[in-house]
Amino acid sequence: MNIMNKIRLALAVAVLTFSTATSALAQAPLKIGYTSVEYVLSQMPESRQIESDLKAYSSQLEAQLKSKYADYQTKAEAYQKGASTMTDVVRADKEKELTNLQTSIQEFQRSADQSLQQKQQSLLKPALDKLQKTIDQVADENGYTYVLNSDGASPVLLHGPKEGDISDLVLKKMGVTPGAPKAAPAATTPAATPAPATTPAKTKTKTKKG
């Protein structure tokens, strides 16, 4: 068999395979379900522990941020009171210290936000893995071909019949009795701390000659 014949045979097999697959798909019943991931998560017992752990972690970050800001305020007030009697060298050193404290506070705020998001993802992962596994089981047991998520500002599902909602089936599969919707675990951002005031402008004071 020459090369051209081999190519023709390969194409013929490919066409046959595609036609068979298409025919099987057309004959298979298509059943689509949907669920609210946020709703199911909020009903899971794990959600309460996740929320508690996240709040505790957020409180630690917030306490550290407040401590840094309090330190800045104390030193800024001391600078304001004594600036007129400071030598140029001392004043410059104090201003540099205040500027460094400002930078430290801003960097800590950014780092805390990122750390809190990572903590949330870490805490949610086991619950999300469990949810995914249960959704797969419910879909297989009830003959759902696809399961969509109805959450979010731009949900995958825009409309669907009530009987297509498998949220309660998923909860029952996990041994959870469906109840009233609760807020799903969400990131708790540290309370906003007022931004440090800008470093006081240099006060022109003649250095006293000793």
C-alpha positions as CSV (number, residue, x, y, z in Angstrom):
1,M,0.0,0.0,0.0
2,N,1.5,3.3,-1.1
3,I,1.5,6.5,1.0
4,M,-1.6,8.1,-0.7
5,N,-3.7,4.9,-0.1
6,K,-2.6,5.0,3.6
7,I,-3.7,8.6,3.9
8,R,-7.0,7.9,2.2
9,L,-7.6,4.9,4.6
10,A,-6.7,7.1,7.7
11,L,-9.2,9.8,6.5
12,A,-11.9,7.2,6.0
13,V,-11.4,5.8,9.5
14,A,-11.4,9.3,11.0
15,V,-14.7,10.2,9.2
16,L,-16.3,6.9,10.3
17,T,-15.2,7.5,13.9
18,F,-16.5,11.0,14.0
19,S,-19.8,10.0,12.4
20,T,-20.2,7.2,15.0
21,A,-19.4,9.5,17.9
22,T,-21.8,12.1,16.6
23,S,-24.6,9.6,16.2
24,A,-24.1,8.3,19.7
25,L,-24.1,11.8,21.2
26,A,-27.3,12.6,19.3
27,Q,-29.0,9.4,20.7
28,A,-27.8,10.0,24.3
29,P,-30.3,11.9,26.5
30,L,-29.0,15.3,27.5
31,K,-29.8,16.3,31.0
32,I,-28.5,19.6,32.4
33,G,-28.6,20.6,36.1
34,Y,-27.3,23.6,38.0
35,T,-26.4,24.5,41.6
36,S,-25.4,27.5,43.7
37,V,-21.9,26.8,45.0
38,E,-22.2,29.7,47.5
39,Y,-25.5,28.3,48.8
40,V,-24.1,24.8,49.2
41,L,-20.9,26.0,50.9
42,S,-22.9,28.1,53.3
43,Q,-24.9,25.1,54.4
44,M,-21.9,22.8,54.9
45,P,-20.7,22.4,58.5
46,E,-17.2,23.3,57.4
47,S,-18.3,26.8,56.5
48,R,-18.6,27.8,60.2
49,Q,-15.1,26.7,61.0
50,I,-13.7,28.4,57.9
51,E,-15.4,31.6,58.8
52,S,-14.1,31.4,62.4
53,D,-10.5,30.6,61.3
54,L,-10.6,33.4,58.8
55,K,-11.8,36.0,61.3
56,A,-9.1,34.9,63.8
57,Y,-6.4,35.3,61.2
58,S,-7.8,38.6,60.0
59,S,-7.8,39.9,63.7
60,Q,-4.1,39.0,64.0
61,L,-3.3,41.0,60.9
62,E,-5.5,43.9,62.0
63,A,-3.9,44.0,65.5
64,Q,-0.4,44.2,63.9
65,L,-1.4,46.9,61.5
66,K,-2.9,49.0,64.4
67,S,0.2,48.5,66.4
68,K,2.3,49.8,63.5
69,Y,0.1,52.8,63.0
70,A,0.0,53.6,66.8
71,D,3.8,53.6,66.7
72,Y,3.8,56.0,63.8
73,Q,1.3,58.4,65.4
74,T,3.4,58.5,68.7
75,K,6.6,59.3,66.8
76,A,4.8,61.8,64.5
77,E,3.4,63.7,67.5
78,A,6.7,63.8,69.2
79,Y,8.3,65.2,66.1
80,Q,5.7,67.9,65.8
81,K,6.2,69.0,69.4
82,G,10.0,69.0,69.3
83,A,10.8,69.9,65.7
84,S,11.4,73.6,66.5
85,T,14.1,72.7,69.0
86,M,15.8,70.0,67.0
87,T,19.1,70.5,65.1
88,D,19.0,70.0,61.3
89,V,20.6,66.6,61.6
90,V,18.2,65.3,64.3
91,R,15.2,66.7,62.4
92,A,16.3,65.0,59.2
93,D,16.8,61.7,61.0
94,K,13.3,61.9,62.5
95,E,11.7,62.7,59.2
96,K,13.5,59.8,57.6
97,E,12.3,57.5,60.4
98,L,8.7,58.7,59.9
99,T,8.9,58.2,56.1
100,N,10.2,54.6,56.6
101,L,7.3,53.9,59.0
102,Q,4.9,55.1,56.4
103,T,6.4,52.8,53.8
104,S,6.3,49.9,56.3
105,I,2.6,50.4,57.0
106,Q,1.7,50.6,53.4
107,E,3.7,47.5,52.5
108,F,2.2,45.6,55.4
109,Q,-1.3,46.5,54.3
110,R,-0.7,45.1,50.8
111,S,1.0,42.0,52.2
112,A,-1.9,41.4,54.7
113,D,-4.5,41.6,51.9
114,Q,-2.6,39.0,49.9
115,S,-2.0,36.8,52.9
116,L,-5.7,36.9,53.8
117,Q,-6.7,35.8,50.3
118,Q,-4.2,33.0,50.3
119,K,-5.5,31.9,53.8
120,Q,-9.0,31.9,52.5
121,Q,-8.1,29.8,49.5
122,S,-6.2,27.4,51.7
123,L,-9.2,27.0,54.1
124,L,-11.7,26.6,51.3
125,K,-9.9,24.0,49.2
126,P,-10.8,20.9,51.2
127,A,-14.5,22.0,51.3
128,L,-14.5,22.8,47.5
129,D,-12.8,19.4,46.8
130,K,-15.5,17.7,48.8
131,L,-18.2,19.7,47.0
132,Q,-16.8,18.8,43.6
133,K,-16.7,15.1,44.4
134,T,-20.3,15.2,45.7
135,I,-21.5,17.0,42.6
136,D,-19.9,14.4,40.4
137,Q,-21.6,11.6,42.4
138,V,-25.0,13.3,42.3
139,A,-24.7,14.0,38.6
140,D,-23.8,10.3,37.9
141,E,-26.5,8.9,40.1
142,N,-29.2,11.2,38.6
143,G,-28.1,11.1,35.0
144,Y,-27.0,14.8,34.6
145,T,-24.8,15.3,31.6
146,Y,-23.7,18.8,32.7
147,V,-23.9,20.8,35.9
148,L,-23.7,24.6,35.8
149,N,-23.0,27.1,38.5
150,S,-25.7,29.7,39.0
151,D,-23.6,32.1,41.2
152,G,-21.9,35.3,40.5
153,A,-22.5,38.6,38.8
154,S,-22.3,36.8,35.5
155,P,-23.5,33.3,36.2
156,V,-23.0,30.5,33.8
157,L,-26.8,29.8,34.1
158,L,-29.1,32.6,33.2
159,H,-32.4,30.6,33.4
160,G,-33.4,27.1,34.3
161,P,-36.3,25.1,35.6
162,K,-36.5,24.5,39.4
163,E,-36.2,20.7,38.9
164,G,-32.8,21.3,37.4
165,D,-31.4,22.7,40.7
166,I,-29.4,19.9,42.3
167,S,-28.2,22.0,45.3
168,D,-30.3,20.2,47.9
169,L,-29.5,16.8,46.4
170,V,-25.8,17.6,46.8
171,L,-26.4,18.7,50.4
172,K,-28.4,15.6,51.2
173,K,-25.7,13.4,49.6
174,M,-23.2,15.0,52.1
175,G,-25.6,14.3,55.0
176,V,-26.6,18.0,55.4
177,T,-30.2,19.0,55.8
178,P,-30.9,22.0,53.5
179,G,-31.9,25.1,55.3
180,A,-32.2,28.9,54.8
181,P,-29.4,30.4,52.7
182,K,-26.5,31.7,54.8
183,A,-23.6,33.9,53.8
184,A,-20.8,31.8,52.2
185,P,-17.3,32.1,53.7
186,A,-15.8,35.2,52.4
187,A,-12.5,37.0,52.8
188,T,-12.5,39.3,55.8
189,T,-10.3,42.3,55.0
190,P,-8.6,43.9,57.9
191,A,-10.4,47.1,59.1
192,A,-9.1,50.0,57.1
193,T,-6.7,52.0,59.2
194,P,-6.4,55.7,58.4
195,A,-3.5,56.4,56.1
196,P,-0.5,57.9,57.9
197,A,-0.2,61.6,57.6
198,T,2.4,62.8,55.3
199,T,5.8,63.4,56.8
200,P,5.7,66.9,58.4
201,A,7.4,69.6,56.3
202,K,10.8,70.7,57.5
203,T,10.7,73.6,59.9
204,K,13.2,76.2,59.2
205,T,14.8,76.8,62.5
206,K,18.3,78.1,63.0
207,T,20.6,75.8,64.9
208,K,21.4,77.3,68.2
209,K,25.0,77.9,68.7
210,G,26.3,76.3,71.8
